[in-house]
């Protein structure tokens, strides 16, 4: 018998952000494995990844797909909508009026018989809370990142002790009413439970899905070592130490058979830094491409990079980890010394690692990677079966 779920995920379809990538992968395996899904998503007017693919092209099978659009400009109508949100929920924040529009436009869905309501990212928690309170639905809330945003670790936010503005103080109480809380790793779970009054028994760890490839699809790079970073490296992520270490590495050693490419959105000052160092085209910034195309590009590279912000503890599980594992390309992570990516490094799921705080460590790791390349001993990618479709599907089957 199929399980019926209402999947409320503002960032899911169209697929134009890392969050949407995570959610569309999950929708694919659930929709094709005895789940009957009504999706409520949001029309996002900005893109990290341009996307034109249909649900059919994405191999996603849904009972219905409902994309709700709202006006994000400050005007009388949106002001009134936010006031209504406050009176209904007792809390309000920028963008919360999308949840109000969901309640107004999806009344035909909100009274259906569902096994549970699954929410992903803000402001979907308001919908989950309303449906649990009004209709008694089981509510499963997902927190891929800390929430509210003020609680992000420094330098993103103020940490677990950050105070919430007056109109948002009820948010934590709303979050705590969920029946089950899903986190992508144990570090972010433990971090959020420092300020959420939630029993550990209701806090489940389910990683982002990754597909295990049968073969490593590599092509000849004509004797050149090629490194790629795909995705956002905007502040507070800082790619400059990598660029500086790379420049020092090739200039001091006269190395011309190494390339470093950034694909995606970068700050203007990074472009200026690359221009100042002038590496004869060995460092390039390439424009963003559609998600599937970014994965296909990995076949032309030897090492895939992850750059994290200098947090005291790395609690984030980037979407790219699973993507790189799927492509079976070795991973080089520049991350906090304490964190989930360092944990994965110690378990051999990440092949190379440097502290985000040390340019010298980055330089030494680049030398190690280059030596491995010249000796044909680059470390082999390893797939984490906890991210597999079978494992993730079993985890969701156990929720109801």
C-alpha positions as a printed Julia matrix, in Angstrom:
400×3 Matrix{Float64}:
  0.0    0.0     0.0
  1.35   3.39   -1.0
  2.22   5.94    1.64
  0.64   9.31    1.09
  2.64  12.36    2.08
  2.31  16.1     1.66
  5.81  17.3     0.8
  6.14  21.02    1.56
  9.46  22.31    0.21
  9.8   25.89   -1.04
 13.15  24.99   -2.62
 12.54  21.85   -4.65
 11.08  22.54   -8.08
 12.27  24.18  -10.26
 15.72  22.84   -9.38
 17.81  26.0    -9.03
 19.64  25.79   -5.7
 21.59  23.26   -3.57
 18.54  22.82   -1.32
 16.38  22.08   -4.35
 18.92  19.52   -5.56
 18.75  17.69   -2.22
 14.95  17.68   -2.24
 14.44  16.66   -5.87
 16.71  13.64   -5.37
 14.6   12.56   -2.41
 11.38  13.11   -4.37
 12.73  10.9    -7.13
 13.37   7.86   -4.94
 10.21   8.27   -2.85
  7.92   8.88   -5.83
  9.26   5.81   -7.6
  9.02   3.56   -4.54
  5.42   3.37   -3.33
  4.99   6.96   -2.16
  2.09   9.05   -3.42
  3.28  12.64   -3.09
  1.6   16.01   -3.33
  4.38  18.59   -3.62
  4.04  22.23   -2.62
  6.97  24.32   -3.81
  7.79  27.97   -4.36
  8.64  29.85   -7.52
 12.11  31.23   -6.82
 13.0   34.26   -8.89
 16.78  33.93   -8.5
 19.0   31.04   -9.55
 22.23  29.52   -8.31
 21.87  26.88  -11.01
 19.85  27.7   -14.13
 17.34  24.92  -14.75
 14.74  24.15  -17.42
 14.2   20.43  -16.83
 10.68  19.06  -16.39
  9.7   16.58  -13.67
  9.56  13.86  -16.31
 13.12  14.63  -17.4
 14.16  14.49  -13.75
 12.48  11.06  -13.38
 10.25  12.42  -10.6
  6.77  10.92  -10.24
  4.26  12.96   -8.22
  0.52  12.93   -7.68
  0.54  16.71   -7.97
  3.02  19.59   -8.14
  1.87  22.94   -6.81
  4.27  25.86   -7.29
  3.18  28.89   -5.25
  4.42  32.35   -6.23
  4.4   35.38   -3.93
  5.41  39.01   -4.29
  8.55  39.56   -2.21
  8.54  43.34   -2.56
  7.6   45.5     0.42
  4.17  46.98   -0.24
  0.77  47.27    1.45
 -0.37  43.82    0.33
  2.73  41.97    1.58
  2.67  44.0     4.81
 -0.93  42.92    5.39
 -0.02  39.3     4.63
  2.79  39.36    7.19
  0.44  40.83    9.8
 -1.98  37.97    9.14
  0.86  35.48    9.58
  1.68  36.99   12.97
 -1.92  36.79   14.17
 -2.28  33.18   12.97
  1.06  31.79   14.21
  2.22  34.28   16.83
  5.5   34.74   14.94
  6.51  36.39   11.69
  9.65  36.81    9.59
 10.55  37.95    6.11
  9.05  35.63    3.5
  6.57  34.01    5.91
  3.65  35.17    3.74
  4.4   32.25    1.39
  2.98  29.9     4.05
 -0.18  32.01    4.14
 -0.56  31.68    0.37
 -0.12  27.91    0.68
 -3.04  27.77    3.12
 -5.14  29.97    0.84
 -4.4   28.23   -2.47
 -4.0   24.57   -1.49
 -7.19  24.01    0.51
 -8.01  21.01   -1.68
 -4.8   19.35   -0.47
 -4.88  20.34    3.19
 -7.89  18.17    4.01
 -6.65  14.97    2.34
 -5.73  11.84    4.23
 -1.93  11.8     4.56
  0.37   9.49    6.47
  2.36  12.59    7.37
  3.34  16.09    6.33
  7.04  16.47    5.51
  8.47  20.01    5.59
 11.78  21.18    4.16
 13.3   24.6     4.93
 11.64  27.88    5.86
  8.84  28.94    5.8
  7.41  25.42    5.39
  7.53  24.9     9.17
  4.53  27.24    9.5
  2.53  25.0     7.18
  3.53  21.86    9.07
  2.65  23.46   12.41
 -0.74  24.67   11.14
 -1.71  21.28    9.68
 -0.69  19.44   12.85
 -2.62  21.85   15.06
 -5.69  22.24   12.81
 -6.11  18.72   11.38
 -3.95  16.53   13.61
 -1.49  15.5    10.91
  1.78  13.89   11.89
  4.45  16.51   11.15
  8.02  15.59   10.19
 10.31  18.62   10.02
 13.65  18.67    8.22
 16.53  20.95    9.23
 19.33  20.77    6.66
 20.79  23.95    8.14
 20.41  25.56   11.57
 17.17  27.46   12.04
 16.31  30.27   12.67
 19.09  31.95   10.71
 20.18  34.02   13.71
 21.26  30.71   15.3
 23.77  29.91   12.56
 27.3   29.42   13.9
 29.73  32.32   13.58
 30.64  33.8    11.07
 27.22  33.1     9.49
 25.23  34.06   12.59
 25.32  34.55   16.33
 25.48  30.92   17.44
 23.2   28.92   19.74
 22.91  31.78   22.25
 21.81  34.37   19.67
 18.69  36.29   20.71
 15.71  36.33   18.39
 13.84  39.53   17.51
 10.55  40.06   19.34
  8.32  38.97   16.45
 10.29  35.73   16.0
 10.58  34.54   19.6
  7.76  32.04   19.24
  9.5   30.25   16.37
 11.36  27.81   18.63
  8.09  26.77   20.3
  6.55  26.2    16.88
  9.52  24.09   15.77
  9.38  21.97   18.93
  5.84  20.77   18.16
  7.0   18.62   15.23
  6.64  14.87   15.84
  9.97  13.98   14.21
 13.0   16.11   13.34
 15.37  15.08   10.54
 18.99  16.27   10.36
 21.62  15.41    7.7
 24.31  14.55   10.26
 24.8   14.13   13.99
 26.8   17.34   14.43
 24.02  19.62   13.21
 21.54  17.59   15.25
 23.58  18.05   18.43
 24.09  21.74   17.63
 20.37  22.47   17.22
 19.38  20.42   20.27
 21.41  22.86   22.35
 18.6   25.39   21.85
 15.63  23.21   20.87
 13.75  21.38   23.61
 13.36  18.18   21.62
 13.81  14.59   22.92
 16.72  12.81   21.31
 14.39   9.94   20.38
 12.52  12.19   17.92
 15.72  13.53   16.32
 16.65  11.37   13.33
 19.82  11.57   11.25
 19.24  10.94    7.53
 22.05  12.14    5.2
 21.54  13.68    1.77
 20.98  11.08   -0.93
 23.76  10.18   -3.35
 23.63   7.65   -6.18
 26.42   5.1    -6.26
 27.99   5.0    -9.72
 29.23   1.75  -11.18
 32.25   3.18  -12.95
 34.55   6.14  -12.47
 33.91   8.21  -15.58
 37.3    9.83  -16.06
 38.87  11.1   -19.24
 42.48  11.84  -20.09
 43.56  15.32  -19.01
 46.58  15.27  -21.33
 49.06  14.93  -18.5
 47.65  17.88  -16.52
 46.37  17.84  -12.95
 42.96  19.54  -12.93
 41.11  20.65   -9.8
 37.54  21.93   -9.72
 35.32  23.7    -7.22
 31.66  23.64   -8.27
 29.24  25.98   -6.51
 29.1   29.08   -4.36
 32.28  30.36   -2.7
 30.9   33.7    -1.59
 31.57  35.15    1.86
 31.84  33.91    4.57
 33.45  31.1     2.6
 36.92  32.3     1.69
 38.67  30.82   -1.36
 41.52  33.34   -1.22
 43.84  31.17    0.94
 43.48  28.41   -1.67
 44.19  30.81   -4.53
 47.21  32.27   -2.7
 48.56  28.82   -1.82
 48.02  27.62   -5.39
 49.84  30.67   -6.76
 52.77  30.13   -4.42
 52.86  26.43   -5.29
 53.1   26.88   -9.06
 55.25  30.02   -9.07
 57.91  28.86   -6.61
 58.16  25.45   -8.26
 57.76  26.51  -11.9
 54.81  24.14  -12.34
 52.72  24.56  -15.48
 50.77  21.27  -15.64
 48.16  22.11  -12.94
 44.85  23.95  -13.3
 42.31  25.22  -10.76
 38.79  26.03  -11.93
 35.87  27.61  -10.07
 32.43  27.0   -11.57
 29.58  29.08  -10.18
 29.02  32.27   -8.25
 32.07  34.04   -6.81
 32.7   37.47   -5.26
 34.24  40.19   -7.42
 37.25  40.47   -5.13
 38.14  36.84   -5.85
 38.18  37.63   -9.57
 40.45  40.58   -8.85
 42.74  38.4    -6.73
 43.06  35.88   -9.55
 43.79  38.69  -11.99
 46.49  40.13   -9.72
 48.27  36.8    -9.32
 48.25  36.23  -13.1
 48.75  32.48  -13.41
 48.82  32.2   -17.2
 45.27  30.9   -17.23
 45.98  28.19  -14.65
 43.19  29.6   -12.46
 39.85  30.24  -14.13
 36.36  31.26  -13.06
 33.71  29.66  -15.25
 30.02  30.69  -15.32
 27.29  28.72  -13.51
 25.74  25.85  -15.45
 22.69  23.66  -14.97
 23.11  21.15  -12.15
 23.23  18.06  -14.36
 25.81  19.73  -16.58
 27.97  20.56  -13.55
 28.03  16.86  -12.68
 28.94  15.92  -16.23
 31.86  18.36  -16.13
 33.45  16.42  -13.26
 34.63  13.75  -15.68
 37.23  16.2   -16.97
 38.85  16.72  -13.55
 41.07  14.77  -11.17
 40.18  16.37   -7.81
 36.96  18.06   -6.6
 37.15  20.73   -3.93
 34.97  21.82   -1.03
 35.63  25.13    0.71
 33.86  25.87    3.99
 33.62  28.98    6.16
 35.92  29.2     9.21
 33.42  27.99   11.81
 34.49  26.74   15.23
 32.81  23.44   14.33
 31.88  22.31   10.83
 28.26  21.18   11.15
 27.18  21.5     7.5
 26.95  18.59    5.06
 27.34  20.2     1.61
 25.34  18.76   -1.27
 28.6   18.5    -3.19
 29.87  15.69   -0.94
 27.28  13.28   -2.31
 27.67  14.64   -5.84
 31.41  14.06   -5.8
 30.98  10.57   -4.35
 28.48   9.79   -7.11
 31.01  10.92   -9.7
 33.68   8.85   -7.92
 36.08  11.76   -8.02
 38.54  12.19   -5.11
 37.55  14.99   -2.73
 39.78  17.69   -1.27
 38.08  19.52    1.61
 39.28  22.83    3.04
 37.25  22.91    6.23
 37.27  23.45   10.02
 39.56  21.08   11.91
 36.58  19.93   13.97
 33.56  19.04   11.88
 31.61  16.56    9.8
 33.92  16.81    6.78
 36.96  16.12    8.92
 35.05  13.14   10.33
 34.51  11.89    6.78
 38.21  12.46    6.01
 39.22  10.31    8.97
 36.87   7.6     7.64
 38.47   7.83    4.15
 35.31   9.17    2.49
 37.19  12.4     1.83
 40.65  11.84    0.39
 42.5   15.1     1.07
 42.01  17.69    3.82
 43.37  21.03    5.04
 42.3   23.32    7.82
 40.4   26.32    6.5
 42.51  28.52    8.82
 45.93  27.63    7.4
 47.37  28.67    4.04
 50.46  26.61    4.85
 48.37  23.46    5.32
 46.67  24.12    1.99
 50.04  24.55    0.28
 51.36  21.31    1.81
 48.24  19.41    0.72
 48.55  20.77   -2.83
 52.13  19.5    -2.89
 50.93  16.09   -1.67
 48.19  15.95   -4.31
 50.66  16.91   -7.04
 53.15  14.28   -5.91
 50.39  11.66   -5.93
 49.41  12.8    -9.42
 52.96  12.53  -10.76
 53.37   9.11   -9.13
 49.96   7.95  -10.36
 48.88   7.31   -6.74
 46.01   9.79   -6.27
 43.76   8.45   -3.54
 40.67   6.6    -4.74
 37.15   7.9    -4.14
 35.08   5.93   -1.65
 31.27   5.85   -1.56
 29.51   6.13    1.79
 26.67   3.59    1.74
 24.8    5.6     4.38
 24.02   8.02    1.51
 22.71   5.3    -0.8
 19.16   5.23   -2.17
 18.45   1.91   -0.46
 19.59   3.18    2.93
 17.73   6.51    2.63
 14.54   4.78    1.47
 14.66   2.4     4.45
 15.08   5.37    6.77
 11.98   7.09    5.39
  9.99   3.85    5.43
 10.64   3.64    9.17
  9.18   7.08    9.9
  5.53   6.06    9.79
